[in-house]
């Protein structure tokens, strides 16, 4: 199993996961033209995508989802709440599941959704399992719950949101209402919250800690690294930080 980010942040999010002959796209927050351009930089095409899984209906996660599904006949997996928040073409092939429902299988990958606190209709995040490896993804979450902690135990790698630094958010360019939304219990994780989650997880076996959805206006790479260092210095050796403006490397498990 391996993972590649096509971009991560408020300007758009899309992540590829591959195992054997199965290629999944998690979220499609770029226009189809931009998605195709980013795929080309990774020597891929949209025709390789077997399924699109959505986390929630916000534009930076679904901007190109309907067009991708229609143009390339890509089936979409989403909660009913997320589906209601999107505008789907009548011919789109949509599978619905409950945000806290049972695991399901797409090709060679087992997918486990789990519910998270975010200001969307029925948001979820995922744990993926293939070839005896487990990868968790957690972004767009306003606070850490005991349910989240339980779902993210026993991983081999984690993609984790480090959206903002509290002080930078308070002193930054966002108006007060947006500061309250981002920093609220249904907004996004700050560096301290993400570090606290790391302390609650058995991270010693992880092959990768991939930091995602980092605000370009309200955070800084060094602050993220400092937060991780404060939990366990050995994590810095396995830490990678995703960026907004282009594809990452492949992360293999």
N, C-alpha and C positions, 0 to 999 in steps of 0.2 A: 504494500500500500504506500502511495506517495501523494504529496499535496503540493499545490502551487497556487499562490495568490496572484490574481490579475490586477489587484488594486484593493486597498483597504483604507477607509476613512469616510468622512461625510460627503466627499465628492463622488462616491460610488464604491460598491463592494461586489466582488465576485471571486470565488475560490473553486479550483478544480481539485478533484480527488480521483485517483486512478488505482485500480487493483486488477491485475490481469487484463481481461478484455473489457472491463467496465470503466466508463468515465462519467463521473457525476459533476455537475456544476451546482455549487451552493450559492444561491442568490445571483441576480443579474442586474446590478445597479448602474450599468452603462448602456448607452444606446447600442443597437446591434452593430452599427458601423464601428463604434469604439471598441466593443467587445471583440469583433473580428480582427481589428488592428492589434489588440493586445494578445490575442491568441496567436496571430502570425509571428509576433516577436518571440513566442515560445515554440515556434515551428508546429503549430496546431491549427486546426480549422474547426468551425462550429459543428460541422457534420460529424465530428467524433463524439459529441455529447450524447449520452444515452438517456439522461434524465436531468431535470432541473428541480432542485429542492429549495423551497423558500423558507426564510425564517419569520418574516413579517412583511407588511404591505408598504412600508415607507419607501419613498422614491429612490433613495440611495441603495436600495436592495432589490427593487423590482422594475426599474426604469425600462429596461429592454426585455423583460421577461416574456410579455405577450408576443412581441415581434419575433423573438427567438423561437418560441414554441411554434408559431404559425409558419415561419419561413423554413424551418428545418424539421418540422414535425417532431419536436422534442416534448415528451410527456412531462407534465408538471406535477410535483407532489407538494401539497400545502394543506394547512389546516383550513377548516371551513371559514373561520374568521378572517384569515389572510386572503382566502379566495374572494370573499365578499368585498374586500377592500381594493381588489384589482379589477381592471377592465379586461376581460378575456374575450377573445374572438370565439364565436359560437362553435367553431370546429376544434378548439383547443382540447387537448387530451389531459384531463385533470384528475388526479387521485387525491382524495381527501383522507385525512387522518386526524385523530385527536392529539392536541399538544402534549397530553400526558398519556398517550395511548401505547399500545404494544409495539414492539419492534417489528419491522418489515424488511424484506430483502429486495434489493434491486441488483440484478446480475450477480456479481460475486461479493457484494457488500451488504452487511447487515446494518440497518439504520435504526437508531433508537432516539426518538424525539423526547424532549422534556420541556416543561413549561418554565417561563422566566418572567419576572416583573419588568414590563416595558410598556410604554404608552401606545400600544397597538391592539388590534381586535382579539387576536389569539396567537401571540408570539410564541416561538419555541426556539430551541437550539438543539444540537445533535451530538450523539456519540456514534462513531462509525467503527465497525469491526470487520476485519478481513485477514486471513492468513495468521490468525492468533495474535493480531495486533489491534490495539484500541486507541482511537484518536478522538479527542473531545474538542468541540468548538463552543466558545462562550463569548458572545459580544452582545451589544444592545441590551444591557441588563442594568437596572437601576440599583440593585442591592443583591447581596448574597443570601440565599435561603438554605435551610438545612436540606431541602430537596435537591438543590443544585449541587451541594457538597456530596451528597450520596451518589448522584448520577456520575460525578467526575472522579470517583475513586477507581483505582486499578487501571489507569491509562498508561500508554507508552509515549504519548505526546499530547500537548494541549495548545490550542490557539486561544489566546485570552486577551480580552479587551483591557487596554490601559488608556482610557479615553482622555482624561484630563488630570491636571494638577489642581488641587482645590484653590490655592492662592492665585495661580494664573487665571483660573476661571473667574474668580471674584474681581480681579484687577484688569481683566481682558476686555475686548471690544464688544462682547455680547451684551445686549440690553438685559435688564433685570429679569424679565419674564423668561427669556431664553436661558439665562443662568439657572433659574429655578427649575426649568424643565430638564436641562442636562444634568444638573446636580441632584435632582430629586430621586425618590425611591423607584420611580418608573422611567428613569432616564438612562444614564450611562455610568459605567464604573470609573471611579477615580483611581489613582495610583495606589493609595492606601487600601482601598477596598480589594483591589486585585492582589496586593501583597498579602492581605489577611486571608484571602482564599488559598493562596499558595501554602500558607502555614497549616491549613486544615487538610491538605491533600498529601498523600504519599508520593512525593515528586522525585524520589531518589532513583527510580528506574526509568524516568523519562529520557527519551532520546532527544526531544526538542521541546523548548518552550518558545512559542511564536507569539510575539506581542502585536496586537492588531487594533484597528479602529482608533489610532492615536490622533488626537486633534492637532492640526497644524498651528492653531492659534492659541490653544490652552494647555499645551504640554510640550515637552522637549525630550529627545532621546536620552539624554544623560539623566534626567529625572526618573525615567522608566528604569534605566539600568541601576540607579541608586536604590530604587524601591525593591528591585529583585535582589540586589546585593544584600539588603537589610534582612532578607528572609534566609538566604543560603547562598554563599558566595559561589558554590559549585554550579548553581543554576546559570550563572553568567557564561559559563563555558558552553552551555547548550542553548543560549538565548539568541533569537533572531528577531529583528524588528521589521515589520512590513511597512511598505510605503504606499502612498496614494497614486503616484504617477506612472507606475509601470509594474510589470510582472516581477515576482520574486524568483529565486532559485527553486528547484524541486527539493522538497524535504522528504526523504525516504525513511520508512520504518521497516 
